[in-house]
Amino acid sequence: YSLILSPADKAGINHVAYKVERDADLDALQQRIEAYGIKTEIQPANTLPFVGRMLKFNLPSGHDMRLYAQKEFVNTDVGSSNPDPWPDDIKGTGAHWLDHCLLMCEMNPEKGINMVEENTKFCMEVLDFYLSEQILVGPENAKAKAATWLFRTSTPHDLAFVGGPINGLHHIAFFLDNWNDILKAADIMSKNKTSVDVTPTRHGITRGETIYFFDPSGNRNETFAGLGYLAQPDRPVTTWDESHLGQGIFYHTRELTPS
Ligand SMILES: [Fe+2]
């Protein structure tokens, strides 16, 4: 599984978890996180179903993050021996995997609070994430990060942060292959009277093809297609400024939505 839904009286995210390569990485990362001044805890195997021991801590923003090295592997629907390109029993939009999430982080320049900046620094310095793209705002001599896109794989983002009034969830995104799949996903959403936030378009940032929509609980989800570009540690960071914010987020309308 990629996602666990649990009963709650409001929409939001409990925690986000990433897999590390080796079990020993959890011990090394625990030391680095503690040395940074953030408390950690090791949770025993099966705290989450089918998942090995987990390293639990909070990002500077307070978001609960877990790292684990083992999870029961169930293979894909087409298997790994002479596989067909797609299985016969695709349901709904046929999302392949959970691609990334965007966490909203408190940003209040008047109070000197910028959790986008603090989370980004922590993720890069301690968790070895790389920065692919950023939105910088404010005066020339004091530019502040208003949003950042970070990766550990080779896609433009595995995790992103955007400034907002409070710490919370902006959206989680599921991967589709291509633009045709995005169109079909929008058809399926309309068939099912889904609340669509942003109809099919392209993000300037990451270059992904996208739909934003709300699930019945009120959480914003995204279907995200295309791999954008090959993200590599030595790729120059892409920077967007305030005057190009609209096209950075939604490339076609070049306007932000109120939500
Ligand atoms: Fe996204």
Boltz pocket constraint, residues with backbone or C-beta under 6 A from the ligand:
constraints:
  - pocket:
      binder: B
      contacts: [[A, 100], [A, 101], [A, 102], [A, 171], [A, 173], [A, 222], [A, 224]]
      max_distance: 6.0
